[in-house]
Amino acid sequence: MSAALEAVTRKIRSQQGKKHGRVWHTGEHILEFLGKCPQYAELISTDLDNPAMSLTNFEKEIAAAARANGGGLGGADADNVLRKFYGLPAAGEDAAAPETGGVHVNLSDFL
């Protein structure tokens, strides 16, 4: 696990509160999202230091979106709320995760 993922995980765990409560589930959703998009770990970690961007406030955004959607919110919809709340690019517009080493080779250079 990268240092950024470790840091954001610690911050999320410290803000989650009661296990299986609404805020706890919100934190778990962010951790699942970061499993798919680890390039945003540092940004979300920094945002979690701002009280306005806390898990509690993010949970309020999720709850409002669920109410507006008839009471439920699917995974992709929750991801969209997360992206908007933390100022991340829309799905499909993600920057690639940074490479961790090796050499990038474009095979068309050999044609």
HELIX and SHEET records of a PDB file:
HELIX    1   1 ALA A    3  GLN A   15  1                                  13    
HELIX    2   2 ARG A   22  LYS A   36  1                                  15    
HELIX    3   3 PRO A   38  TYR A   40  5                                   3    
HELIX    4   4 ALA A   41  LEU A   48  1                                   8    
HELIX    5   5 PRO A   51  MET A   53  5                                   3    
HELIX    6   6 LEU A   55  ALA A   68  1                                  14    
HELIX    7   7 GLY A   75  PHE A   85  1                                  11    
HELIX    8   8 LEU A  107  PHE A  110  5                                   4    
END                                                                             
